[in-house]
C-alpha cells in the first residue's frame, strides 16, 4: 500500500463556497500512482468546511451561501460565543453541519468524482484568512 500526504495553505477566499478540486489535484500528483484507493481532504479549522457538490454552475454555490445564511443566521439572541464577531458562532455551526473532511475514491490514478462534482472550500467567515487543508492519498 502507498501513502502520500501534503499540507496545503490555501489563499484567503471571501465568504462563500469555492471550488478547490484543481488545487487539491495539483498539490498531490502522486495520486496517479494509485490504481485503487482513497483521497481524504481534511480542513484544519473550525469555521470553514469542505463539501462535494456541483462543479459547473456557479449559481449553485451562490444558492448554498444564501441558504446557509438563512438557515443559520447571525446575531441570534441565544448565541453566547460572540468574541470574534457576529459571523463567528454561525461559522462554527455551518462547519459542523457540513464537516471537516471529504473522502473521494481514486481509480486508475484519478479522482473518481462524478462528472458534475467538485470539492468545495466552504468559507463561513467574512474574513477567514488563509485556510490549511491536509490531503492524504492511499491505496495500491
N, C-alpha and C positions, 0 to 999 in steps of 0.2 A: 504494500500500500504506500502511496506517495502522499505527503502532506506539504502544503505551501501556505504561508501566512504573511500578510503585509498589513501595516497600519497606514492609513491614508488620512492626511489632513485636507479636508475639503475647503474650498474658498467660501467665504461667507455668502449666504443666499438670503434674499428677502423672505419675509414670512410667506409661506405658501408651500406648494408641492412641486418638486423639481426632479426631472429625470436625471439619474446618475449612472444608468446602465453602462454607458460607454466608458465613463471614468473607472468603474469597477473592472470592466474587461481589460482596459489598457493597463491598469495597475498590476494585474496578475496574469501575464501572458503564459505562465506555466500551466494554466488551465488546459491548454492544447495538448499537454502530455497525459491527460487523464481520459480514459475511454468511458469508464462508468464511475460516477462519484457524486459529490455534493459540494456546493459552494454555500458557505454561511457568510452573511454580511451582518455585522453587529455594530450598533450605534452606542458610542461611549458617553452618552448624555441623557439627562432625564427630561429635557424639554424639547427634544426633537425625536423623530421616529423614522421607521422605514416601512414601506409597503410595496406591494407589486400590483400594478394596475395598468390602465390604458396608456400606450406609448405614442399614439398617433395624433389624437385630437386634444390640443392644449386646453380646450374648454372643460374637459373632464377635471383637470387639475384645478381650474378656477372654481368649478362647482364643488369640489371637495372642500376647498378653503371656505367657501360661503356656507356650506352645510355644517362643517365643524364649528364655525364661529356662532352659528345659530344654536347648535346642539350643546355647546359648552361656552356659554357667554362669559365675557369679562365682567368684573365688578359685582359678582353675585354676593349678596349681603352675608352669606354664611361662610365665605372664604376667610380663613384665619391666616393662611400663608400668603402674605402680600408684600413681603420685604423687598422684592425686586420689581415691583410694579404690577399693574392690573393684568398684564398678559402672562404673568408667571404661573399662577396656580392653574389657569386654563391650559397652559402649555404642558404641565405635568399630567393633567387628566387626559389630554389628547394623545400624548406619548404613550400612556398606559393603555389606552383604547386600541391604538394601532400596533404597538410593540416595538421592542428594541432590536429585533433581528428578523431576517428572512432567510429561507433556505431554497436553493434552486438546484435541480438535478443538472449534472454535467453528463453529456452524452457525446461520445466521439470528439472530445476536445472542445466542445462548445456548450454554452449555457443553453439548457433545454427549456427556454421560455416560449410561451405561445406567441403567435405572430403579432398580436397586438399588446403584448405585455412588456413592461419595463420596470426597473427598480426606481422607486421614489425616495428621495430625501424629503421628509415632511418637516419643514421648519415651522415651529409653533410660536416662536418669539418674534417680536418686532425687530429686535437687534440681537439675534442669537450668536453672531460671530462665526468664526470658523468651527467646523464640526469634525470630529475624528471618528472614523469607522475602522473596524478590523475585519479584513476579509480572509477567510480560511477555506482553501480548497483541499479536498482529499478524495482519494479513490485509487483505482487500478488502471 
